[in-house]
Every structure is written in structure tokens, then in C-alpha cells.
Amino acid sequence: MATRPALPGLPAAPRAGPSTPRSRSPRIAVRAKSANPSNPLPPCFSRRSADLAGTSVALSTDVPVLFDQPLGPHHKLVGQWALSLEKTMRTLTRPAARRQIERVFDATVLDVLNSVDLVDLRVVVLQGGEEGGLPAIAIICESLGQIDLGWIETGDAPIAWRAAAYKALDQSLGRLLPIYGYQFLFDEIAMYYWDGETEDDAARQSLIAYHGADADDLENMVLPSEMNARRPAWMIAANAAPSKRLPAALRRRLTALERTSKALGGLESARNAWNCDFEIIQDYIPGYEECSSLPPLTLVPFEQFARELDDIARNGMEMGFMDIAGICPMPATDRIDDWFTSLRLGAQFLVAAQDLIRLDPTTL
């Protein structure tokens, strides 16, 4: 991180509060990667990603009357795929061809993602660039803050049930989304406050040696044990009940989450819409390495950890978050079908997570 927070005994920064998706339906954009170094894409896609809305769609001026060359790499790719879905060949004007390419791709993506409202997602088609690189399709997460945990966080169901649900989400959501849990937060705070120390005595020595803290004031400062003690019981994996002791309806939803997660795990990375490779991101989005490495989403509750979440999020709020959910180069048109297959699997997984979070424990 570029900066250190204030000592853990000082007042917390203003609380950002939990956040929910800004829109209930995904927004789709097709945009070319800028080939002009003096006019690059924005270095990040966090809250600044609003400039990728439909009014900023960049399309080639050379769209012909039929889906054929000359096209930019990404237009040609999507255009050929859209043409493969046509039952009859049609002659189109340039504006009509442009609209048809957008309409077919957008409608297909929306059909897949319309059932997902746990997070706000955007799909962007990127051009390969002047060097002849492959076009790519990226999935951007536009939600920011804590995932709404519903009954798991605020309900009155037994702790063992809530802990089982939270544990499942904590272990699986990172397969698809840019999100972090408590252990990541604790490790980051340990580096910030205690130079990586995770035991109280060593943390005290770090505060004195490296932060100039007065030994007499240490009682008022956050130490590892105090931070750990703030975790609600439902956050602790050891409190989760084994599957056989859970209600049948809860077991079914946990099973659905596990099944869809395993299906995603079996995908080849090169054909996986949700594969997130930082080297590929750098190739397609110049300057992205200047962003914070922090994901925009968290499973850690703000109510208990507002100060710590604000501290580690500060750099992301200033520089942008690592909010790519997936980026997939497209070497051939048929790869778009593979991309949609994995997109559907991801949507099924996210719907399973939604169903788990929206479970009504009073019906169990």
C-alpha cells in the first residue's frame, strides 16, 4: 500500500458504510482499447467505470453493409458470432449493422445475467490493439463495499446455521468475484499497524519501535487479540454445524452453491469468462498496475470492523480497486460460445449464493 493509516488508537475515518449494487440490471458496453498512448483507457474500472456506459461505445467507422471485413478485431469477432445466429442472410446499412452487432451481443449477455442482482456487473469487449493482439471480453464488478448477508448477519437463526452459510460463502465467492474476507483484512491490518506481527506482545513492540507509540498508551490501541475478539460468532468457521445437523432446506442451498462452484473449478482457464489473470489485465488495460490491489467487495461486516475496512480501502478509494472479475482473450469466434457457457455457469453460482443469503430461516 502507498500509505499507512493513523495509529490504531486514534479516531476512525468516517465510515463508508455497506454498499449494494448501484443498478439491479447489468449494463453492457462494447469498447475498443485505445491505441493512442496520449489517450489511454482509465487506469481502473471502479466507480470511474461509469465512462464506459453506452454513450461512450467505441465502434469502427468501417462497419460494412454485411458482417464482413473490414472490421476492427473486436467488431469482426462479435459480428461473425452474431451472423452465425442469423437464420437468413440480410443486407444491412452501416448503422443497422452496427446496431445489430450490439443488440445481439447485449441481449445474449443480459439474458444470462438478468437473474443476478447480488452484485452489479458490466461486460466490456476490448480490442486487441495495433500490435495484432487478440480481442478480449472483460467482466467488471461495479459494486463496492460489503455484500449484503441478510439473515446470516442480522437474523435470529442458530449460530451454527449462520456460521455454516457464512463459511460456504467465504470459501467460494472469491472463485468469481473480486472480494476478500476476514483473514485478508486481518493480514492487511497486521502489516499496517503491527508490521506483520499477529501476537499481542510482538505487536506492542512494533507499535513502540516503528510507530513511536508511548508504552503508557498501548492499552488504548488495537491489538490482534482485540480485533479477533470482535468477530461475531457466525463469522468463525469452527462454529459451523456439519451438514447432517442442518435443516434440509439449508443443506439444499449449500449443496447448490458447492455444486456450481465445482463446475466453475472444472473450466479451462483460457475458456473461462471469470478467469482473472493480472498479466492479461496489464496487456489489455494500460496503467492498471497503478490501481490498488484491493478488491472492491468484502464479506467482513462494517458494523464490527468499520475502522479497519476504511483504513485498507483508503488507497482503493484514491487509486481505484482491482475490480476485474474476469478477462478472456478471444482467438476465434467459436470461443465466444465457450465464454457464454462459462458466463452461464457463473450466473448459476451467483444465483445459488443469492438463494442462500435470501433464505428465510423462519421456514426451516
N, C-alpha and C positions, 0 to 999 in steps of 0.2 A: 504494500500500500504506500501511497505517496506521502501520507501524513499520519501522525499519531494523534489519538484523542487526548483529551484532558485526563488528568489522573482520575482513577475510579471513585474518588471520594467527592469530586466536585459535582455540581448540579448537572443533570442530564440535559442534552439538547432538546429542543421542542420535539415532541413526539409526532412522528409521521402518521401513525395510526394504520390499522389494517386496510388493505386495499382490495377492491374487487375489479373484475374486468370492466373496462370503460364502455364496452359495447357488448350486447348479447348476441350479435351475429358476427362471424369472421368477415374481415374486409380483404379483398383480393386485389393485387396490383401486379402488372407486368411492367418491368422497368429494365432498361439497358444499363449495364455497368459503364460508368463514364470512362472514356478512353483518353480524356484530356486531363493531364496532371494538374492543371490550374483550376479545374472544376471537378474535383473528386466527389464521390458519394460522401454523405455524412459519415464520420468515423464510427458511429453507433446507431443502433435502431431502437433505443429505449423510447422515452417519451418524445424524443425528437423525431421518431419514425413517422409522425403524422404527415411529414412532407412526402411520403410515398403513397398518399391517397390517390384516388382515381384521377383527380385533376392534374396529377404530375406524371401520368403514364407516358413513358417514352417509347414511341413506336417509329419504325422506319418510315421514311417518306417514299420508299420504293416498293410499297406493297402493290403487287400487280393485280390484274383483273382475275387471275386464278391463283390458287395456292401453289406457287412455284417460285423459282428463283427470278430475279434477285431478291433475297431477303436477308436481313441480319440473322446471325446464327440462332438467336433465341426465337425470332419470329418464324424462321423456317422450321425449326423444331416443333413449335406449338402448332404452326399452320399445317404441317404434314400430318400431325396427330389428329387435329380437328378434321382434316379432309378424310382421314381413314374412317371416321364415324359417319360420314355422309353416305346416304343410300344412293343418291344420284348426283352426277356431276352438274355443277351450276356455274354459270358465268356471272361474275360479280364485279361491280365497280370497286375502285380502290377503297373508298370509305366503307362500303359494305363488307369487303373482305377483312378490313381492319376490325370492324365491329364483330364479325362472325368469329374471328380468332379469339377475341376477348370473351365473347359471350359463351362460347362452347367451353373454354377452359374455366372461366369463372363459375359457370353453372355447375360444372362437374365437381369442382372443389367445394363449393357451397353445399352441394348435396351431401358430401361426405361430412363436412364439419358443422353443419347446422344443428346437430344434436349436442354439440359440445358448448357448454357455457361455463365450465369450471374456470377457464382462462380465455382470454381474448387472443386469437391467433391471426396472423397475416401471412399470406403466401406471396412470394416475390420471385419472378423469373429474371435471372441475371444473364447478361450477355457475356460471352467468353473473352471478349477484348480483341485488340488489334493483333495480338500475337497468335491468334488462331486457337485460343483455348476453348474448351467445351462450354456450352451454356450450362447453367445450373439452376436448380429451384431451391429456394430457401424458405424455411418456416420461421417466422419471427414471433416471439411471445411479447405481447404488448401490455400484459397485466403487470402490476407492480405491488409488492407487499405480501402480507400474509394470506395464504389460502384460507378461505372460509371453511372451518372444520365442523360446523354445525353441531350436532348432538355430541360429538366426540369431545368438544371443548366446553360446551355450555349445558349439556343435558344432565339428567339425574340418573342415568343408567349405571349399573355397577362398574366400578373402576376397571375390573378385569376385562369387560367387554370393550370399553372405550380404549383401553391400552392395546388390546388386540387389533382394533381398527387402525389406531394411530401407527402402530408398529408396521402394519402392512403398507400403509401409505408412505411412511418414511423409507421403507426398503424398496419401493417400486417406482414412485413418481419421478425420481431422477433419471429413470431409463428414457423418459420422453421430454421432460420439461427442464428448463434451467432453474433449478430450485435447490435449496440447501436446508438441512435440518440442524438439530441442536449440536451435534458433535462438531460440525463445521463451525458453527458460531462460537462454541467453547474454544476451539483451537485458534480461531482468529483473535478472540479476546485475549487468550493466553499470550499470543505474540504481541498484541498491542500493549497490554497492561504489565505483563509479568515476564516478558522476553522468552516466552515459550514454556515457562515453568507451570506445572499443573498441581503442585502441592503447596499448601499454605506457607510453610516455613521458607521454602525457596522463593515463593512469590513475594513474601515480605522483604527478603534480602534484595530481590530485584528492584522493588519499589524504592528502597533506600539507595542502592548503588547506582541505578541507572536513571531514576526519575527524580532524585533529590527529595524524596519524601522524608518527613520527620518521623522518627520511630514512635514518638508520642501520639501521632495522628493515625497510625495504622489501623486502630480499632474502627475508624470511620470509613475505611476504604474497602472496596470489594475484593474478596479473596476467592480462590477457586471453590472452596467448600461452600461458601455462602451462595455463589452463583448456582452451583449444582443443587443446593437445597431449595432453590426457588422453583425447580421444575414441579409442575403438578404431577400427581401420581399417575395420571393417564399417559404422561409422556415417557414413563420409564418402562422399557421393554420387559423387564423382569416381572412386571405386574400383569402382563397379558395372560389371559386364560388360554390353555391349549384348546385346539379346535373342538375336540369332543365335548368340552364343557360349555360351548357357546350355543345360543339358540339357533335353530335350524335356518331361519331367515338370514341371520348374520353370517352363518357359515356359507350359505349360498353366495352371498355377495363377496365375501372374502375369496371364495373359490373362483368366482368370475374374474376378480382382479388378478389373481395369481395366474389363471389360465391365459388371459390376454397378455399379461406381462411376459410369460414364457413364449408366447407366439412371437412377440416382438424380438425376444432374445435370439430366436432362431433365424432371423433375417440376415442375409449377406449385407455387410456394411455399404458396399457400393450400390446396392439397390434399395437402401433403407432411407425413406424420406426423413427419418428422425435421427440419422447419424450426424453427430456434431464433432467435426474434426477441425481443430483450431488452425492447422496449416492450410486446409482448404478454405476456411473463412478468410485468412490473410490473402490468399491468392485472388479471391473474388471481391473482397471489400477492403481496399487500401486504407491504412490508418486505423483499422480496427484494433490493432495491438495497443493503441493508446487508451483504449477504454479500460475500465475497471474489470478485474477478473470475477467480480461478484455477480452471481445470478440475481435476477430481479425478484424472484419469488422465494418465499420461505414457509416452512411448516412450524416455525417457532412462534408461539403466541406473544403478541405485543403486550398483553396485559402484564405478564411477568417479566418480560425482557425488553421493554421499550428502549431503555438507555443503551443497552448493548447493540440492539438492532440499528438504532440511529447512528451509533458510533461507526460500525463497519459499513453502513450504507452511505456514509457521507461522501466517500470517494466516488461511488457509483452515481450519486445524485449530481456530482460535479462533472464527471467524465463520461457517464453512460455505463449501463450494465451490460454484462455478457448475456444478451437476451436471444441469441440464436438457439432455436430448438432443434434445428436440423438443416443441413445443406447437402445437396446431392447433385454432383455433376451429371450431365446427360450426354453420353457419347452417341446415342442413336434414338430415333423416335420411339422404338418399342420400349425403351427404358421408362417412358412416361407412364405406360401401363403398370410397370413394376412399381413406380413411385406411387401411383394411386393405390395399388394393393397394400403397400406398407402404410400409406396415409389412412386407409380404412381400418387397418389393424390398430393404429394409434388412436383413432377416434373411438373404436370399441373399448380400448383400455381406459380412455378418459371418461367415457360414459360409465364404465364399471366403477371408477373412482367416484364419480358424481353420485351414483346409486348408493354407494357405501356411505358417503357423507350425508345423504338426504334420507337415510333410513330413519323411520320413526320408531324409536326404541320402546315406545308405549304399546306397540302392537306385537312385540316379541313375547 
